[in-house]
Amino acid sequence: MTVDRGLLATLKAKSGKGDELAAFLEQGRALAAAETGTVTWYAFKIDDTTYGIFDTFETEEARQAHLDGQIPVALGQVAADLLAADPDIRPVDVIAVT
């Protein structure tokens, strides 16, 4: 199979909550690793309040399973405390990969 699907999520932390959001994202690594359909999962920091997640999948079913899985549930539980706005989560098509 080919990795040709992804998800790109951008998260805006509340003022002073960036470190807590980063720690939450670090904990998400274990949840993503347990998902059989998630090929890669990256958490990243753009600046002190802007963070993101990028993950890849080989099938639409795997991408949907991820969206229905534990990471979005966990994010929903901390969103009111850590996020300044709703997460911007977008499906993306992977054009090229090495």
Stockholm file with secondary structure:
# STOCKHOLM 1.0

chainA/1-98         MTVDRGLLATLKAKSGKGDELAAFLEQGRALAAAETGTVTWYAFKIDDTTYGIFDTFETEEARQAHLDGQIPVALGQVAADLLAADPDIRPVDVIAVT
#=GR chainA/1-98 SS CCCCEEEEEEEEBCTTCHHHHHHHHHHHHHHHHTCTTEEEEEEEESSSSEEEEEEEESSHHHHHHHHTSHHHHHHHHHHHHHBSSCCEEEEEECCCCC
#=GC SS_cons        CCCCEEEEEEEEBCTTCHHHHHHHHHHHHHHHHTCTTEEEEEEEESSSSEEEEEEEESSHHHHHHHHTSHHHHHHHHHHHHHBSSCCEEEEEECCCCC
//
